Amino acid sequence: MRTLIQNVTALMLDAEDRILPGVELALEDQRILAVGQAPPDFAPDEVIDGRELVALPAFFNAHCHAPMTLERGWAEDLPFERWLNEKIWVAESALEAEDVAWGAALAAAEMIRSGSVGFADHYFWMDRVAEVVAESGMKALLAWCHFGIGDDQEVGGVPFEDTVAFVEAWDGAAGGRIHTALGPHSPYMTPTDVLRRCVAEAERLGVGAHFHLSESSEQVRRSLERHGLTPPAYVAGLGLLDLPRPTLVAHCNAATAEDQALLAAKGVYVAHAPKTYQKLGMEMPPLPEMLARGVRLALATDGPASNSDFNMLEILRLVGLHWKGALLAPEVLPRTQLLRMATQVPAAALGFPESGVLAPGRPADLLLLDTTAPHWIPRHDLAAGVVYTAHPGDVAYVWCDGRLLYRKGEFLTLDMERVRWEAERRAFRMVGKPMSSLRAYTG
């Protein structure tokens, strides 16, 4: 497939932070062929008028629980412990594999609609999520969450061996768009012997791991009491930060200065999900300090049960506004740095390090934003417009690996009517809510 986008403004996110107005973008198969002017002999299958559109690298979501779309709005205005114990785990006790499939399909649609083409997922029945990724045309790093406290305590009774089999079977699937990782829940939940098994299997399979780490000061206190080490130091001693592929950890809200230096030295990617922290009243990770120490920080939404949606545009805005206000320093976290934390860094964390730049030879993972709405005018600074004014409704086109996934309100890889119907009826069933108000799906 060959696509030519004419007269578009390209926000490159290259080393010079160039913004090129009125250029041509040529896409051929999975790659960007040219930025500036297409080759004279380029014969496109589709030509798109890019006037008043901005092209930029697509977003990658560094940490989420995609099928938790089914629990969106179910556990509101509760502190974290009650949110988890009284609502989320109760609802998930009724979770089935088919629920996961439709919850993930709804998440995929929402992510595509807001400009994301890749996500790191940490949940259950990940083979069903992998099927959704393959069908939707997206990219993903998938980790099957394992608690390690007995098969009868695992969601669906799935043993550790099955989660390992998933990692082996699906790594590199969908033409290389799917990567897999071991998925222990966390060092505070998963026993030491199971964490060691995760290290051994990751080394055998040549993969990494994705898990939760240092989510609160209370977790740090308990780790010090139990192990004499903070959570990052504890998992480092087990080998979880020295795997064949980089380790991805979520949150690190209570990372000490020593923890931050350790994470930086080990090349660990840390997913930062500010909306969850704000909505659940949690402590905010020390992001500026972590960046200053060289930690690889990638922006994320987390799951929609805690943050409500998959809008990476909102995450960009929240991060910038929070830290400028908290530090009384409007110059911190410049707009292009934030954009890299939503594109290049999370793409690398997922195992797609070539994505995140508009340049010849790079993967054609990009979106076009319509800048004609009133909130864009006047268009003095397009990078600032993306970070501080853009909405998902501005997303006009989305490509992943050169395949067009979304065009002006039309989903090209997903049956949205069925996805909406299946997801809602399954969500209602999980929580025991009557479904009489739902209209029938007509196919």
C-alpha positions as CSV (number, residue, x, y, z in Angstrom):
1,M,0.0,0.0,0.0
2,R,1.3,3.4,-1.0
3,T,-0.1,6.6,0.5
4,L,0.7,10.2,-0.3
5,I,-0.2,13.0,2.1
6,Q,0.1,16.4,0.4
7,N,0.5,19.9,1.9
8,V,0.7,18.7,5.4
9,T,2.6,20.2,8.4
10,A,5.0,17.6,9.8
11,L,5.9,17.7,13.5
12,M,8.9,15.5,13.2
13,L,10.1,15.0,16.8
14,D,13.6,14.6,15.4
15,A,16.8,15.8,17.1
16,E,16.2,19.4,15.9
17,D,12.5,19.4,16.8
18,R,11.7,20.5,13.2
19,I,8.2,21.4,12.2
20,L,8.0,21.4,8.4
21,P,5.0,23.2,6.8
22,G,3.4,22.3,3.5
23,V,5.4,19.1,2.8
24,E,4.6,15.7,1.3
25,L,4.6,12.5,3.4
26,A,5.0,9.3,1.4
27,L,4.2,6.0,3.0
28,E,5.1,2.7,1.4
29,D,4.1,-0.6,3.0
30,Q,5.1,-0.5,6.6
31,R,7.6,2.4,6.4
32,I,7.8,6.2,5.8
33,L,9.4,6.6,2.4
34,A,9.8,10.3,2.3
35,V,9.2,13.5,4.3
36,G,9.4,16.7,2.3
37,Q,8.9,15.6,-1.3
38,A,7.9,12.2,-2.6
39,P,10.1,10.6,-5.2
40,P,9.1,11.6,-8.8
41,D,8.2,8.0,-9.7
42,F,6.1,7.5,-6.5
43,A,2.6,6.1,-7.6
44,P,0.3,6.3,-4.6
45,D,-2.8,4.1,-4.1
46,E,-4.4,6.9,-2.0
47,V,-3.8,10.6,-1.9
48,I,-4.8,12.6,1.2
49,D,-5.2,16.4,1.3
50,G,-3.2,17.4,4.3
51,R,-4.0,21.1,4.3
52,E,-4.7,22.3,7.9
53,L,-3.6,18.9,9.2
54,V,-0.6,18.2,11.4
55,A,1.2,14.9,11.1
56,L,3.1,13.6,14.1
57,P,4.3,10.2,15.5
58,A,1.5,8.2,17.0
59,F,1.3,7.6,20.7
60,F,2.3,4.5,22.7
61,N,0.7,3.8,26.1
62,A,3.3,2.5,28.4
63,H,1.1,0.7,31.0
64,C,-2.6,-0.2,31.1
65,H,-5.1,-3.0,31.9
66,A,-7.0,-2.7,28.6
67,P,-9.9,-5.1,29.4
68,M,-10.7,-3.0,32.5
69,T,-12.9,-0.9,30.2
70,L,-15.6,-3.2,31.5
71,E,-15.1,-1.6,35.0
72,R,-15.1,2.0,33.9
73,G,-17.1,4.0,36.4
74,W,-17.8,1.1,38.7
75,A,-15.5,2.0,41.6
76,E,-15.7,5.8,42.1
77,D,-14.6,8.1,44.9
78,L,-12.9,5.4,47.0
79,P,-9.4,5.2,48.4
80,F,-7.1,2.8,46.7
81,E,-7.4,-0.1,49.2
82,R,-11.2,0.0,49.2
83,W,-11.3,0.6,45.4
84,L,-9.3,-2.5,44.9
85,N,-10.7,-4.9,47.5
86,E,-14.4,-3.9,47.6
87,K,-15.0,-3.2,44.0
88,I,-12.4,-4.2,41.4
89,W,-11.5,-7.7,42.7
90,V,-15.1,-8.4,43.4
91,A,-16.1,-7.6,39.8
92,E,-13.1,-9.5,38.4
93,S,-14.2,-12.7,40.3
94,A,-16.8,-13.0,37.6
95,L,-14.4,-12.3,34.7
96,E,-14.3,-14.7,31.8
97,A,-12.0,-15.0,28.8
98,E,-14.6,-13.7,26.4
99,D,-15.1,-10.6,28.6
100,V,-11.4,-9.9,28.3
101,A,-11.6,-10.1,24.5
102,W,-14.4,-7.6,24.2
103,G,-13.1,-5.3,26.9
104,A,-9.8,-5.2,25.0
105,A,-11.5,-4.5,21.7
106,L,-13.3,-1.6,23.3
107,A,-9.9,-0.3,24.6
108,A,-8.3,-0.7,21.2
109,A,-11.0,1.4,19.6
110,E,-10.7,4.1,22.2
111,M,-6.9,4.2,21.9
112,I,-7.0,4.3,18.1
113,R,-9.6,7.1,18.3
114,S,-7.3,9.2,20.4
115,G,-4.1,8.6,18.4
116,S,-2.4,5.6,20.1
117,V,-1.2,2.7,18.1
118,G,0.6,0.7,20.8
119,F,0.1,-0.3,24.4
120,A,1.7,-2.3,27.2
121,D,-1.0,-4.5,28.8
122,H,-0.8,-6.3,32.1
123,Y,-3.9,-8.4,32.7
124,F,-5.5,-11.9,32.3
125,W,-6.3,-14.2,29.4
126,M,-3.7,-12.3,27.3
127,D,-4.1,-14.7,24.4
128,R,-7.5,-13.1,23.9
129,V,-5.9,-9.6,24.0
130,A,-3.3,-10.8,21.5
131,E,-6.1,-11.8,19.1
132,V,-7.6,-8.3,19.4
133,V,-4.2,-6.7,18.8
134,A,-3.7,-8.8,15.7
135,E,-7.2,-7.9,14.4
136,S,-7.1,-4.2,15.2
137,G,-3.7,-3.6,13.5
138,M,-2.1,-2.2,16.7
139,K,1.2,-3.0,18.4
140,A,1.6,-4.2,21.9
141,L,3.7,-5.6,24.7
142,L,1.6,-8.2,26.5
143,A,2.2,-9.6,30.0
144,W,-0.2,-12.1,31.6
145,C,-0.6,-11.1,35.2
146,H,0.3,-13.8,37.7
147,F,-0.1,-13.4,41.5
148,G,1.8,-16.6,42.4
149,I,-0.2,-17.3,45.6
150,G,-1.8,-20.6,44.4
151,D,-3.6,-21.6,41.2
152,D,-7.0,-21.3,43.0
153,Q,-6.3,-17.7,43.7
154,E,-5.4,-16.8,40.1
155,V,-8.1,-15.3,37.9
156,G,-9.6,-18.2,35.9
157,G,-7.4,-20.6,37.9
158,V,-4.7,-20.2,35.2
159,P,-1.3,-21.7,36.4
160,F,2.1,-20.1,35.9
161,E,3.0,-22.6,33.2
162,D,0.2,-21.3,31.0
163,T,1.3,-17.7,31.3
164,V,4.8,-18.8,30.2
165,A,3.4,-20.8,27.3
166,F,1.6,-17.6,26.2
167,V,4.8,-15.6,26.3
168,E,6.5,-18.2,24.1
169,A,3.6,-18.7,21.7
170,W,2.8,-15.1,20.9
171,D,6.2,-13.3,21.0
172,G,6.8,-11.9,17.5
173,A,3.2,-12.7,16.3
174,A,1.1,-10.5,14.0
175,G,4.0,-9.7,11.8
176,G,6.2,-8.6,14.7
177,R,3.5,-6.3,16.1
178,I,3.2,-8.3,19.3
179,H,5.9,-8.6,21.9
180,T,5.4,-10.5,25.2
181,A,6.9,-10.4,28.7
182,L,6.6,-12.2,32.0
183,G,3.9,-10.5,34.2
184,P,4.3,-11.0,37.9
185,H,1.8,-8.7,39.7
186,S,4.3,-7.0,42.0
187,P,6.9,-7.7,44.7
188,Y,4.4,-7.1,47.4
189,M,2.0,-9.7,46.0
190,T,4.1,-12.3,44.3
191,P,6.3,-14.6,46.5
192,T,10.0,-14.6,46.1
193,D,10.2,-18.1,44.7
194,V,7.7,-17.2,42.0
195,L,9.7,-14.0,41.1
196,R,12.8,-16.2,40.7
197,R,10.8,-18.5,38.4
198,C,9.9,-15.4,36.3
199,V,13.5,-14.5,36.0
200,A,14.5,-18.0,34.9
201,E,11.7,-18.2,32.3
202,A,12.5,-14.7,31.0
203,E,16.1,-15.6,30.5
204,R,15.2,-18.9,28.9
205,L,12.8,-17.2,26.4
206,G,14.9,-14.1,25.9
207,V,12.2,-11.6,27.0
208,G,11.6,-9.0,29.7
209,A,9.1,-8.4,32.5
210,H,6.3,-5.9,33.2
211,F,5.0,-5.4,36.8
212,H,4.0,-2.9,39.4
213,L,6.6,-1.4,41.7
214,S,6.7,0.9,44.7
215,E,3.2,2.2,44.4
216,S,3.1,3.7,47.9
217,S,5.2,4.6,50.9
218,E,3.3,1.8,52.8
219,Q,4.6,-0.8,50.3
220,V,8.1,0.5,50.7
221,R,7.8,0.3,54.5
222,R,6.6,-3.3,54.3
223,S,9.4,-4.3,52.0
224,L,12.0,-2.8,54.3
225,E,10.4,-4.8,57.2
226,R,10.2,-8.0,55.3
227,H,13.4,-7.9,53.1
228,G,15.5,-5.1,54.5
229,L,15.4,-3.6,51.1
230,T,13.2,-1.2,49.1
231,P,11.1,-2.8,46.4
232,P,13.5,-1.8,43.5
233,A,16.5,-3.0,45.4
234,Y,14.7,-6.3,46.3
235,V,13.7,-7.1,42.7
236,A,17.2,-6.1,41.5
237,G,18.7,-8.7,43.8
238,L,16.4,-11.3,42.3
239,G,17.6,-10.4,38.7
240,L,14.3,-8.9,37.5
241,L,16.1,-5.7,36.4
242,D,18.7,-7.6,34.3
243,L,16.6,-9.6,31.8
244,P,17.3,-10.1,28.1
245,R,15.0,-7.3,27.2
246,P,14.5,-4.1,29.3
247,T,12.2,-4.3,32.3
248,L,9.1,-2.2,32.3
249,V,7.7,-1.2,35.8
250,A,4.6,0.8,36.5
251,H,4.4,3.8,38.9
252,C,7.3,4.0,41.4
253,N,5.3,6.6,43.3
254,A,7.6,6.2,46.4
255,A,11.0,5.7,44.7
256,T,13.8,7.0,46.8
257,A,16.8,8.8,45.4
258,E,18.8,5.5,45.6
259,D,16.0,3.6,43.9
260,Q,15.9,6.2,41.1
261,A,19.7,5.9,40.5
262,L,19.3,2.1,40.5
263,L,16.5,2.2,37.9
264,A,18.5,4.5,35.7
265,A,21.6,2.4,35.9
266,K,19.7,-0.7,35.0
267,G,17.9,0.9,32.0
268,V,14.5,0.2,33.4
269,Y,11.5,1.9,31.8
270,V,9.1,3.4,34.3
271,A,5.5,4.0,33.3
272,H,4.0,7.2,34.7
273,A,0.2,7.3,34.9
274,P,-0.7,10.7,36.6
275,K,-4.5,10.5,36.2
276,T,-4.7,7.4,38.3
277,Y,-2.6,8.9,41.0
278,Q,-4.8,12.0,41.1
279,K,-8.1,10.2,40.9
280,L,-7.3,7.7,43.6
281,G,-5.6,10.3,45.8
282,M,-2.2,8.7,45.7
283,E,1.2,10.3,46.0
284,M,2.7,11.6,42.8
285,P,6.0,10.0,41.7
286,P,8.9,12.4,41.8
287,L,9.0,12.7,38.0
288,P,11.4,15.7,37.6
289,E,13.9,14.1,40.0
290,M,13.7,10.8,38.2
291,L,14.2,12.5,34.8
292,A,17.2,14.4,36.2
293,R,18.7,11.1,37.4
294,G,18.3,9.6,33.9
295,V,15.3,7.3,34.5
296,R,13.5,6.3,31.3
297,L,10.1,7.7,31.9
298,A,7.2,6.8,29.6
299,L,3.7,8.2,29.9
300,A,0.7,5.9,30.4
301,T,-3.0,6.0,31.1
302,D,-3.2,2.9,33.4
303,G,-6.5,1.1,33.4
304,P,-9.9,2.8,32.8
305,A,-11.2,1.5,36.1
306,S,-8.9,3.9,37.9
307,N,-8.3,6.7,35.3
308,S,-11.6,6.4,33.3
309,D,-10.1,6.5,29.7
310,F,-7.2,5.9,27.3
311,N,-6.7,9.5,26.3
312,M,-2.9,10.1,25.9
313,L,-3.6,13.7,24.9
314,E,-5.0,14.3,28.3
315,I,-2.0,12.5,30.0
316,L,0.3,14.9,28.2
317,R,-1.6,17.9,29.5
318,L,-1.9,16.6,33.1
319,V,1.8,15.9,33.4
320,G,2.8,19.3,32.1
321,L,0.3,21.3,34.1
322,H,0.9,19.4,37.3
323,W,4.6,19.9,37.5
324,K,4.7,23.4,36.2
325,G,2.2,24.3,39.0
326,A,3.8,22.1,41.7
327,L,7.3,23.5,41.1
328,L,6.1,27.0,40.3
329,A,8.3,26.7,37.3
330,P,6.6,27.1,33.9
331,E,9.8,26.2,32.0
332,V,9.9,22.6,33.3
333,L,8.9,19.7,31.0
334,P,8.9,21.5,27.6
335,R,6.3,20.5,25.2
336,T,8.5,18.4,22.9
337,Q,10.0,16.6,25.9
338,L,6.4,15.6,26.9
339,L,5.7,14.5,23.3
340,R,8.7,12.2,23.3
341,M,7.6,10.7,26.6
342,A,4.3,9.8,24.9
343,T,5.8,8.5,21.6
344,Q,9.5,7.6,21.4
345,V,10.1,6.5,25.0
346,P,7.1,4.2,25.4
347,A,7.6,2.8,21.9
348,A,11.1,1.8,23.0
349,A,9.7,0.4,26.2
350,L,7.4,-1.9,24.2
351,G,10.2,-3.0,22.0
352,F,9.6,-0.7,19.0
353,P,12.6,1.7,19.3
354,E,12.4,2.9,15.7
355,S,8.9,4.4,16.2
356,G,8.3,8.0,17.4
357,V,10.0,10.0,14.7
358,L,8.8,11.1,11.3
359,A,11.7,10.2,9.1
360,P,12.4,8.1,6.0
361,G,12.9,4.5,6.8
362,R,11.1,4.7,10.1
363,P,7.9,2.7,10.8
364,A,4.7,4.4,9.5
365,D,3.2,4.8,13.0
366,L,1.6,8.3,12.8
367,L,-1.6,10.3,13.0
368,L,-3.0,13.4,11.5
369,L,-4.7,16.0,13.7
370,D,-7.3,18.4,12.2
371,T,-6.4,22.0,13.4
372,T,-9.4,23.8,12.1
373,A,-11.5,23.7,15.4
374,P,-11.8,27.0,17.3
375,H,-9.6,25.8,20.2
376,W,-6.7,25.6,17.8
377,I,-6.9,29.2,16.5
378,P,-4.5,31.0,16.2
379,R,-1.9,28.3,15.5
380,H,1.2,30.1,16.8
381,D,2.8,26.9,18.2
382,L,1.7,23.5,16.9
383,A,3.6,21.4,19.4
384,A,2.0,23.4,22.2
385,G,-1.3,22.9,20.4
386,V,-0.9,19.1,20.5
387,V,0.0,19.1,24.2
388,Y,-2.3,21.7,25.6
389,T,-5.3,22.1,23.3
390,A,-5.8,19.0,21.2
391,H,-8.7,16.6,21.9
392,P,-9.4,13.1,20.6
393,G,-12.1,14.6,18.3
394,D,-9.2,16.3,16.4
395,V,-7.7,13.0,15.4
396,A,-8.5,12.6,11.7
397,Y,-6.3,9.6,10.5
398,V,-4.2,7.0,12.3
399,W,-1.7,4.6,10.8
400,C,0.1,1.7,12.4
401,D,2.9,0.0,10.4
402,G,1.6,1.7,7.3
403,R,-1.9,0.3,7.7
404,L,-4.7,2.9,8.0
405,L,-6.7,2.1,11.1
406,Y,-9.0,5.1,11.4
407,R,-10.3,7.7,9.0
408,K,-12.5,10.7,9.9
409,G,-14.7,8.9,12.4
410,E,-14.6,5.5,10.7
411,F,-12.9,2.5,12.3
412,L,-11.4,0.4,9.5
413,T,-10.4,-2.7,11.5
414,L,-13.1,-3.0,14.2
415,D,-16.8,-3.5,14.2
416,M,-17.7,-0.8,16.6
417,E,-21.4,-1.5,16.9
418,R,-20.7,-5.0,18.0
419,V,-17.8,-4.0,20.2
420,R,-20.0,-1.5,22.1
421,W,-22.8,-4.0,22.5
422,E,-20.7,-6.9,23.6
423,A,-18.6,-4.9,26.0
424,E,-21.5,-3.2,27.8
425,R,-23.6,-6.3,28.2
426,R,-20.6,-8.2,29.6
427,A,-19.7,-5.4,32.0
428,F,-23.2,-5.3,33.3
429,R,-23.2,-9.1,33.8
430,M,-19.9,-8.9,35.8
431,V,-21.4,-6.6,38.4
432,G,-24.9,-8.0,38.4
433,K,-26.6,-5.1,36.7
434,P,-29.8,-5.6,34.7
435,M,-29.4,-5.4,31.0
436,S,-33.0,-4.6,30.0
437,S,-32.1,-1.1,28.9
438,L,-29.7,-2.4,26.2
439,R,-30.9,-2.5,22.7
440,A,-30.3,-5.7,20.7
441,Y,-27.3,-6.0,18.5
442,T,-28.5,-6.4,14.9
443,G,-25.2,-7.4,13.2
